[in-house]
Amino acid sequence: MIHKANNILITGAAGYIGSHIVEKLVKTKSKIIAIDNLIRGNKKLINKKTKFIKTDINNIKKIKQIILRNKIDTIIHLAGYASVKESQNFKKRYYLNNIIGTLNLLKACKNSNVKNFIYSSSCSIYGNVKGKVSELRKPNPQSYYAITKYKSENLIKKFSKHYNFKFIILRYFNVGGASNSGKIGEIGNKNGRLIKNLAIQFLKSKPKINIYGSNYKTKDGTCVRDYIHVLDLAEIHMKCIEYLNKNSKSNIFNCGYEKGYSVLEIVKIFKKMKKNVVINFMQKRAGDVGQVYSNTNKFKKVFKWKPKYNDIRKILNSSIKWEKKLNHL
Ligand SMILES: NC(=O)c1ccc[n+]([C@@H]2O[C@H](COP(=O)([O-])OP(=O)(O)OC[C@H]3O[C@@H](n4cnc5c(N)ncnc54)[C@H](O)[C@@H]3O)[C@@H](O)[C@H]2O)c1
């Protein structure tokens, strides 16, 4: 619940996570301006109650105009490319969109009312970590995507001093699930995500799933990740706006459930639902780390908050339900 009426600019609003945050924001008193260049987003995900502007975060002039005209005080920045695999092959593309895009968005905040900046960072910046990882851990990015997220974090910290705004960096772990409204969810599988892929395979008569790497130093040799439901993640953003409105200091928070599931464990859960799934073990993918899962003590202490969807089966079922809807089944 946000008590104050903010003027919020959200970038990447037609994407998977952005659309879920917007769905929550439109229920507040705040004025919402949603932007996206639609390069990866989908028009279907744009909430009808928001003002949507199709534009690119690299268009400093246009963004500056939007910020000034709407007296924007809060920016939630999600726009960017989000695939580890793709980033390894297209470094320049990721550099220009994720790092320079963030830089240009920050430059557009000069001499404006922007007081709060919330950024979607990623657990990938930590690299491979044994045991729960806290925000104090020294980042050790292993993929180019992770480098772009870490460099963007540093730009935000630097500009917050120049332009006098506060920031919250949210390091998302792996996001899954979909809104209960049935209106929004993840579309396409350009980012090659496990939960989305399982949901797609659920609808196939001959489902198959590829597992990349079987000799990582993990419990069963496959990659271990921490999965968070997109609805809990969207709610975290509401908490962060409230936190920044109360004039609290800038901060960094992990967003996960503190539980590491191996890919094979999740695929085994899926196999119980879809018995004829064929499992293929493939080569490791460049940039993937063996394991990373969260310590969220800081978030729990500051917000006294409990997640509502803290269950991998709930996440999987929610994604499958959305996939059926997407395919009109
Ligand atoms: N999904 C996850 O598991 C996950 C985990 C960690 C971090 N993140 C971060 O969260 C953010 C959102 O991820 P998502 O899963 O919703 O991805 P997504 O691809 O669904 O959404 C990103 C949106 O940004 C838009 N966009 C990209 N470049 C743009 C630009 N230059 N100008 C304007 N719009 C642009 C795309 O069109 C898309 O709608 C990303 O920054 C990603 O790095 C996601």
The ligand as an SDF file (V2000), in Angstrom:
LIG
                    3D

 44 48  0  0  0  0  0  0  0  0999 V2000
   12.9720  -12.3220  -15.2960 N   0  0  0  0  0  0  0  0  0  0  0  0
   13.9620  -12.5770  -14.4470 C   0  0  0  0  0  0  0  0  0  0  0  0
   14.0870  -13.7140  -13.9460 O   0  0  0  0  0  0  0  0  0  0  0  0
   14.9340  -11.4750  -14.0770 C   0  0  0  0  0  0  0  0  0  0  0  0
   15.9110  -11.7630  -13.1010 C   0  0  0  0  0  0  0  0  0  0  0  0
   16.8040  -10.7600  -12.7320 C   0  0  0  0  0  0  0  0  0  0  0  0
   16.7050   -9.4850  -13.2930 C   0  0  0  0  0  0  0  0  0  0  0  0
   15.7530   -9.2270  -14.2400 N   0  0  0  0  0  0  0  0  0  0  0  0
   15.6930   -7.8690  -14.8150 C   0  0  0  0  0  0  0  0  0  0  0  0
   14.3630   -7.3990  -14.7710 O   0  0  0  0  0  0  0  0  0  0  0  0
   14.1010   -6.5410  -15.8790 C   0  0  0  0  0  0  0  0  0  0  0  0
   12.8170   -6.9890  -16.5680 C   0  0  0  0  0  0  0  0  0  0  0  0
   12.9670   -8.3370  -16.9870 O   0  0  0  0  0  0  0  0  0  0  0  0
   11.7920   -9.1200  -17.7160 P   0  0  0  0  0  0  0  0  0  0  0  0
   11.9630  -10.5430  -17.3620 O   0  0  0  0  0  0  0  0  0  0  0  0
   10.4980   -8.4570  -17.4660 O   0  0  0  0  0  0  0  0  0  0  0  0
   12.2400   -8.9410  -19.2460 O   0  0  0  0  0  0  0  0  0  0  0  0
   11.3740   -8.5150  -20.5070 P   0  0  0  0  0  0  0  0  0  0  0  0
   12.2450   -8.7000  -21.6930 O   0  0  0  0  0  0  0  0  0  0  0  0
   10.0470   -9.1930  -20.4870 O   0  0  0  0  0  0  0  0  0  0  0  0
   11.1270   -6.9500  -20.2520 O   0  0  0  0  0  0  0  0  0  0  0  0
   12.0550   -5.9510  -20.5840 C   0  0  0  0  0  0  0  0  0  0  0  0
   11.2860   -4.8470  -21.3140 C   0  0  0  0  0  0  0  0  0  0  0  0
   12.1800   -3.7660  -21.6020 O   0  0  0  0  0  0  0  0  0  0  0  0
   11.8930   -3.2870  -22.9160 C   0  0  0  0  0  0  0  0  0  0  0  0
   13.1050   -2.6270  -23.4150 N   0  0  0  0  0  0  0  0  0  0  0  0
   14.2970   -3.2210  -23.6900 C   0  0  0  0  0  0  0  0  0  0  0  0
   15.1800   -2.2960  -24.0890 N   0  0  0  0  0  0  0  0  0  0  0  0
   14.5310   -1.0890  -24.0540 C   0  0  0  0  0  0  0  0  0  0  0  0
   14.9140    0.2430  -24.3530 C   0  0  0  0  0  0  0  0  0  0  0  0
   16.1430    0.5270  -24.7850 N   0  0  0  0  0  0  0  0  0  0  0  0
   13.9950    1.2240  -24.2100 N   0  0  0  0  0  0  0  0  0  0  0  0
   12.7370    0.9480  -23.7860 C   0  0  0  0  0  0  0  0  0  0  0  0
   12.3110   -0.2950  -23.5020 N   0  0  0  0  0  0  0  0  0  0  0  0
   13.2030   -1.3070  -23.6290 C   0  0  0  0  0  0  0  0  0  0  0  0
   11.4880   -4.5160  -23.6980 C   0  0  0  0  0  0  0  0  0  0  0  0
   10.7200   -4.2010  -24.8360 O   0  0  0  0  0  0  0  0  0  0  0  0
   10.7090   -5.3140  -22.6460 C   0  0  0  0  0  0  0  0  0  0  0  0
    9.3340   -4.9980  -22.6890 O   0  0  0  0  0  0  0  0  0  0  0  0
   15.3390   -6.5880  -16.7580 C   0  0  0  0  0  0  0  0  0  0  0  0
   16.1140   -5.4300  -16.5040 O   0  0  0  0  0  0  0  0  0  0  0  0
   16.0720   -7.8440  -16.2840 C   0  0  0  0  0  0  0  0  0  0  0  0
   17.4740   -7.7220  -16.4460 O   0  0  0  0  0  0  0  0  0  0  0  0
   14.8680  -10.2010  -14.6350 C   0  0  0  0  0  0  0  0  0  0  0  0
  1  2  1  0
  2  3  2  0
  2  4  1  0
  4  5  1  0
  4 44  2  0
  5  6  2  0
  6  7  1  0
  7  8  2  0
  8  9  1  0
  8 44  1  0
  9 10  1  0
  9 42  1  0
 10 11  1  0
 11 12  1  0
 11 40  1  0
 12 13  1  0
 13 14  1  0
 14 15  2  0
 14 16  1  0
 14 17  1  0
 17 18  1  0
 18 19  2  0
 18 20  1  0
 18 21  1  0
 21 22  1  0
 22 23  1  0
 23 24  1  0
 23 38  1  0
 24 25  1  0
 25 26  1  0
 25 36  1  0
 26 27  1  0
 26 35  1  0
 27 28  2  0
 28 29  1  0
 29 30  1  0
 29 35  2  0
 30 31  1  0
 30 32  2  0
 32 33  1  0
 33 34  2  0
 34 35  1  0
 36 37  1  0
 36 38  1  0
 38 39  1  0
 40 41  1  0
 40 42  1  0
 42 43  1  0
M  CHG  2   8   1  16  -1
M  END
$$$$
